[in-house]
Amino acid sequence: MQHCTRAVYTAPIKTISNQKYRDFCGKFDVGLLTGDVSLRPEASCLIMTTELLRSMLYRGADIIRDIEWVIFDEVHYVNDVER
């Protein structure tokens, strides 16, 4: 199996993930994973919700092996008890 460098851009809510996908779609090789939507999961940059990334990490999903960079948008929401 060939090593593939990938990046993940996470956002706390689907609305932000969807917007970032639209923003980056014409400029970069991006995919979108939100739980409800899976667009281009083979892309070199995956945009997803923070909860989905956490779930993938906990269950040891295959996709995690190739990730070298993680960008957390709105990181201050990670420990927000009201979310």
MIVEX-814251 format. One record per residue: z, y, x of N, C-alpha, C, O in turn; residue in one letter. Coordinates in Angstrom, 2 decimals, always signed. Example, Ala and Ser with C-alpha at 12.3 -4.5 7.8 and 13.67 -1.06 7.14 Angstrom:
# MIVEX-814251
+7.80/-5.69/+13.19/+7.80/-4.50/+12.30/+7.80/-3.30/+13.20/+8.46/-3.32/+14.24/a
+7.08/-2.25/+12.85/+7.14/-1.06/+13.67/+7.87/+0.03/+12.90/+8.04/+1.14/+13.41/s
This chain:
# MIVEX-814251
+0.00/-1.18/+0.84/+0.00/+0.00/+0.00/+0.00/+1.25/+0.89/+0.78/+1.34/+1.84/m
-0.85/+2.19/+0.59/-0.98/+3.42/+1.36/+0.09/+4.43/+0.95/+0.40/+4.58/-0.23/q
+0.64/+5.12/+1.96/+1.64/+6.16/+1.70/+0.95/+7.41/+1.16/-0.08/+7.84/+1.68/h
+1.50/+7.97/+0.13/+0.91/+9.15/-0.51/+2.01/+10.21/-0.68/+3.01/+9.96/-1.34/c
+1.81/+11.37/-0.08/+2.77/+12.46/-0.23/+2.62/+13.09/-1.60/+1.52/+13.46/-2.01/t
+3.73/+13.22/-2.29/+3.71/+13.83/-3.62/+4.85/+14.83/-3.73/+5.84/+14.77/-3.00/r
+4.67/+15.75/-4.65/+5.70/+16.74/-4.94/+6.03/+16.66/-6.43/+5.20/+16.29/-7.25/a
+7.26/+17.02/-6.74/+7.69/+17.10/-8.14/+8.22/+18.50/-8.38/+8.99/+19.04/-7.59/v
+7.78/+19.08/-9.48/+8.27/+20.39/-9.93/+9.02/+20.11/-11.22/+8.42/+19.67/-12.21/y
+10.32/+20.35/-11.23/+11.10/+20.07/-12.43/+11.51/+21.35/-13.14/+11.73/+22.39/-12.52/t
+11.61/+21.24/-14.43/+12.08/+22.34/-15.28/+13.06/+21.74/-16.29/+12.93/+20.57/-16.66/a
+14.03/+22.52/-16.74/+15.07/+21.98/-17.62/+14.61/+21.66/-19.04/+15.22/+20.84/-19.72/p
+13.53/+22.29/-19.48/+13.06/+22.06/-20.85/+11.55/+21.83/-20.87/+10.83/+22.29/-19.99/i
+11.10/+21.11/-21.88/+9.68/+20.77/-22.00/+8.78/+22.00/-22.10/+7.66/+21.99/-21.58/k
+9.26/+23.03/-22.75/+8.45/+24.24/-22.91/+8.05/+24.82/-21.55/+6.90/+25.21/-21.35/t
+9.01/+24.88/-20.63/+8.72/+25.41/-19.30/+7.80/+24.45/-18.54/+6.87/+24.89/-17.87/i
+8.05/+23.16/-18.65/+7.18/+22.17/-18.00/+5.75/+22.30/-18.48/+4.82/+22.30/-17.67/s
+5.56/+22.42/-19.78/+4.21/+22.57/-20.34/+3.54/+23.85/-19.85/+2.35/+23.84/-19.53/n
+4.29/+24.94/-19.80/+3.74/+26.22/-19.34/+3.33/+26.14/-17.87/+2.26/+26.62/-17.50/q
+4.18/+25.55/-17.04/+3.85/+25.43/-15.62/+2.63/+24.54/-15.42/+1.80/+24.81/-14.55/k
+2.51/+23.50/-16.21/+1.31/+22.65/-16.12/+0.06/+23.48/-16.40/-0.92/+23.40/-15.67/y
+0.10/+24.27/-17.46/-1.05/+25.13/-17.78/-1.31/+26.14/-16.66/-2.46/+26.41/-16.32/r
-0.25/+26.71/-16.09/-0.40/+27.68/-15.01/-1.04/+27.07/-13.76/-1.89/+27.70/-13.12/d
-0.65/+25.85/-13.42/-1.09/+25.23/-12.17/-2.34/+24.37/-12.29/-2.96/+24.03/-11.29/f
-2.71/+24.02/-13.50/-3.77/+23.04/-13.74/-5.10/+23.38/-13.06/-5.72/+22.49/-12.48/c
-5.54/+24.60/-13.10/-6.82/+24.97/-12.50/-6.77/+25.17/-11.00/-7.81/+25.28/-10.35/g
-5.56/+25.22/-10.43/-5.40/+25.54/-9.01/-5.00/+24.36/-8.15/-5.35/+24.30/-6.97/k
-4.28/+23.41/-8.73/-3.72/+22.30/-7.96/-3.98/+20.98/-8.67/-4.36/+20.94/-9.84/f
-3.76/+19.89/-7.93/-3.86/+18.54/-8.49/-2.52/+18.21/-9.14/-1.63/+17.65/-8.50/d
-2.37/+18.55/-10.42/-1.09/+18.39/-11.11/-1.18/+17.42/-12.27/-2.23/+17.23/-12.88/v
-0.03/+16.81/-12.55/+0.14/+15.97/-13.71/+1.37/+16.43/-14.46/+2.18/+17.19/-13.93/g
+1.52/+15.98/-15.69/+2.65/+16.39/-16.53/+3.33/+15.17/-17.11/+2.67/+14.32/-17.72/l
+4.63/+15.07/-16.93/+5.44/+14.00/-17.51/+6.65/+14.63/-18.18/+7.47/+15.27/-17.51/l
+6.76/+14.46/-19.49/+7.92/+15.03/-20.19/+8.67/+14.00/-21.02/+9.65/+14.36/-21.68/t
+8.25/+12.78/-21.02/+8.84/+11.78/-21.90/+7.94/+11.57/-23.09/+7.60/+10.43/-23.42/g
+7.53/+12.66/-23.74/+6.60/+12.59/-24.87/+5.15/+12.58/-24.40/+4.28/+12.00/-25.04/d
+4.90/+13.25/-23.27/+3.55/+13.45/-22.76/+3.43/+12.88/-21.35/+4.33/+13.04/-20.53/v
+2.31/+12.22/-21.09/+2.00/+11.75/-19.75/+0.54/+12.07/-19.46/-0.36/+11.38/-19.92/s
+0.32/+13.14/-18.69/-1.02/+13.57/-18.32/-1.17/+13.47/-16.81/-0.41/+14.08/-16.07/l
-2.14/+12.72/-16.37/-2.46/+12.57/-14.95/-1.25/+12.16/-14.10/-0.92/+12.86/-13.13/r
-0.58/+11.07/-14.43/+0.59/+10.64/-13.65/+0.26/+10.27/-12.20/+1.17/+10.09/-11.39/p
-1.01/+10.14/-11.87/-1.43/+9.82/-10.51/-1.59/+11.06/-9.62/-1.87/+10.93/-8.43/e
-1.41/+12.25/-10.19/-1.62/+13.51/-9.46/-0.65/+13.65/-8.28/+0.40/+13.01/-8.25/a
-1.03/+14.48/-7.32/-0.18/+14.67/-6.13/+1.02/+15.57/-6.40/+1.99/+15.54/-5.65/s
+0.97/+16.36/-7.46/+2.11/+17.18/-7.87/+2.41/+16.88/-9.33/+1.56/+17.09/-10.20/c
+3.60/+16.40/-9.60/+3.99/+16.08/-10.96/+4.97/+17.12/-11.48/+5.96/+17.45/-10.82/l
+4.69/+17.62/-12.65/+5.59/+18.55/-13.33/+6.31/+17.74/-14.40/+5.68/+17.08/-15.22/i
+7.63/+17.81/-14.38/+8.40/+17.02/-15.34/+9.73/+17.70/-15.63/+10.14/+18.63/-14.94/m
+10.38/+17.21/-16.66/+11.72/+17.71/-16.97/+12.71/+17.14/-15.96/+12.51/+16.05/-15.41/t
+13.77/+17.88/-15.73/+14.80/+17.45/-14.79/+15.43/+16.14/-15.25/+15.75/+15.29/-14.42/t
+15.62/+15.98/-16.55/+16.21/+14.75/-17.09/+15.33/+13.55/-16.81/+15.84/+12.46/-16.51/e
+14.03/+13.72/-16.89/+13.12/+12.61/-16.61/+13.18/+12.22/-15.13/+13.19/+11.03/-14.81/l
+13.23/+13.20/-14.25/+13.37/+12.89/-12.82/+14.68/+12.13/-12.57/+14.68/+11.13/-11.85/l
+15.76/+12.60/-13.15/+17.05/+11.93/-12.98/+16.98/+10.48/-13.46/+17.49/+9.58/-12.80/r
+16.37/+10.26/-14.60/+16.21/+8.92/-15.14/+15.40/+8.03/-14.20/+15.76/+6.87/-13.97/s
+14.32/+8.57/-13.65/+13.49/+7.81/-12.70/+14.27/+7.45/-11.44/+14.14/+6.34/-10.92/m
+15.09/+8.38/-10.96/+15.90/+8.11/-9.78/+16.93/+7.02/-10.04/+17.11/+6.12/-9.22/l
+17.60/+7.07/-11.19/+18.62/+6.09/-11.52/+18.06/+4.68/-11.68/+18.71/+3.71/-11.29/y
+16.87/+4.58/-12.25/+16.32/+3.24/-12.47/+15.40/+2.78/-11.33/+14.86/+1.68/-11.38/r
+15.24/+3.62/-10.31/+14.44/+3.24/-9.15/+12.97/+3.07/-9.46/+12.34/+2.12/-9.00/g
+12.41/+3.98/-10.24/+11.00/+3.91/-10.64/+10.09/+3.91/-9.41/+10.37/+4.60/-8.42/a
+9.01/+3.16/-9.47/+8.06/+3.05/-8.36/+7.52/+4.40/-7.92/+7.28/+4.63/-6.73/d
+7.32/+5.28/-8.86/+6.72/+6.59/-8.58/+7.56/+7.41/-7.59/+7.02/+8.28/-6.90/i
+8.84/+7.14/-7.52/+9.77/+7.89/-6.67/+9.50/+7.66/-5.18/+9.79/+8.53/-4.36/i
+8.96/+6.50/-4.83/+8.74/+6.17/-3.41/+7.89/+7.19/-2.67/+8.12/+7.43/-1.48/r
+6.93/+7.79/-3.33/+5.98/+8.68/-2.67/+6.38/+10.15/-2.72/+5.67/+11.00/-2.17/d
+7.49/+10.47/-3.34/+7.89/+11.88/-3.48/+8.56/+12.37/-2.21/+9.52/+11.77/-1.72/i
+8.04/+13.47/-1.68/+8.62/+14.08/-0.48/+9.21/+15.45/-0.75/+10.06/+15.92/+0.01/e
+8.79/+16.09/-1.81/+9.27/+17.44/-2.14/+9.66/+17.50/-3.61/+8.97/+16.97/-4.47/w
+10.80/+18.15/-3.87/+11.23/+18.38/-5.25/+11.57/+19.86/-5.38/+12.34/+20.40/-4.59/v
+10.99/+20.49/-6.38/+11.24/+21.91/-6.66/+11.97/+21.98/-8.00/+11.46/+21.48/-9.01/i
+13.14/+22.58/-8.01/+13.93/+22.72/-9.22/+13.79/+24.14/-9.76/+14.30/+25.09/-9.17/f
+13.10/+24.28/-10.88/+13.01/+25.57/-11.56/+14.23/+25.68/-12.48/+14.65/+24.70/-13.09/d
+14.79/+26.86/-12.56/+15.96/+27.10/-13.43/+17.12/+26.16/-13.07/+17.77/+25.60/-13.95/e
+17.37/+25.99/-11.76/+18.37/+25.04/-11.30/+19.77/+25.33/-11.86/+20.60/+24.42/-11.94/v
+20.03/+26.56/-12.23/+21.36/+26.89/-12.77/+21.65/+26.18/-14.09/+22.80/+26.17/-14.53/h
+20.64/+25.60/-14.73/+20.86/+24.84/-15.97/+21.31/+23.40/-15.72/+21.72/+22.72/-16.67/y
+21.25/+22.92/-14.49/+21.55/+21.52/-14.22/+22.93/+21.12/-14.71/+23.08/+20.05/-15.29/v
+23.94/+21.93/-14.49/+25.30/+21.60/-14.92/+25.73/+22.35/-16.17/+26.93/+22.46/-16.43/n
+24.80/+22.84/-16.94/+25.11/+23.59/-18.16/+25.57/+22.62/-19.25/+24.79/+21.80/-19.72/d
+26.84/+22.70/-19.63/+27.40/+21.78/-20.63/+26.84/+22.01/-22.03/+26.95/+21.13/-22.89/v
+26.24/+23.16/-22.27/+25.69/+23.45/-23.60/+24.26/+22.95/-23.77/+23.68/+23.09/-24.84/e
+23.68/+22.38/-22.72/+22.33/+21.84/-22.81/+22.36/+20.44/-23.35/+21.31/+19.81/-23.49/r
